[in-house]
Amino acid sequence: MPTTPRWIKSTRSQNTSTCVEVATTFDEIRDSKDPTGPTLKAAVAPLVQAIKSGCFDG
């Protein structure tokens, strides 16, 4: 039986309406305003590493 992932919302996005949450398994992302809606399968850990290293700084 598949397990339902737990979700983490950034502490920096508590007061905004445009937030994403990441599954504790770090393989899915979802819109925090629509928790029963679709999820995006993604390799979140490498994405976070790329963000932290400045790969997306413009």
N, C-alpha and C positions, 0 to 999 in steps of 0.2 A: 504494500500500500504506500503510495507517495506521501511524503510529508509536506506540510505547508511551511514555507520558509518564514522566518522572522524577518522583520524589516527595520532598517535604521534610517532615520532622517537626520540630516546635518543639524547640529546645534546652531549653526549660523543662519538657518532658514526658518527659525521658529515664528517670526513675525511677518513672513511673506506668504503670498498665495501661489507662488510659482516654485514649487519644490519637487525634488525627486527623492526617492528612497532607494536604498540598495539592500538586496537580500543579504542576510548574514552568511550565506554561502558564496557571496561575491560573484554570482553568475547571472543575476537579473537586476533590472532597474525598472521602477514604475513611477507613475505620477502620484504624488501623495494626495492629491485632491480626488483621485479615482482609485481607491485601493482594491476594488473588485474588477477594475478594468484590465486591459491587456498589459503584459510585461514585455520588456525588451531583453532578450538573451544577450549577454555581453560579458566579455572577459574584463571584469571591473578592476581587479588588482593591477594588471598592466596599464589600464587607463589611468588609474590614480597615480601610479609611478610616473607616467608620462606627464601628467599635469604638474606634479610636484617638481619634476626636473625642468620645467619651463618649455616643453615641446610645443605648447600652444600659445606661448606669449607672442604677441604680435608687435 
